[in-house]
Amino acid sequence: MKKESERFELFLSEQTIPVEVEFRNEMHRLEHILYKWLRCELVHTGEIPTDIQFIPQEAHFTLTIRGGGKPDCVLQLSENLFELLIHAVATDDINASEFEDFHYTIKHS
């Protein structure tokens, strides 16, 4: 059986197009950043790393990513990342029985 991190990253990679982002001076796949530095940090420390920031969303169902290279070395992700993650989980076939009554309306700006 695959480890939790592998299952998490595989699920997200199947939901999106592959994206690599500069973070901490290295290139990482977005799903790895979400697992290692968001999910794990929240679970184990209750905090988001200071070098990850959320910025106002520009449009629903559009993820904005600003790479974390020099000089600021901060990775910025749009707030609607959470909207996209909820949609991915709730509409995946494996979760159909859990979200039978889930109705998600795409909001347009």
Secondary structure as UniProt FT lines:
FT   HELIX           4..15
FT   STRAND          20..23
FT   TURN            24..25
FT   STRAND          26..29
FT   HELIX           30..33
FT   HELIX           34..39
FT   HELIX           40..45
FT   TURN            50..51
FT   STRAND          52..55
FT   TURN            60..61
FT   STRAND          65..66
FT   TURN            70..72
FT   STRAND          75..78
FT   TURN            79..80
FT   HELIX           81..91
FT   HELIX           93..95
FT   TURN            96..101
//
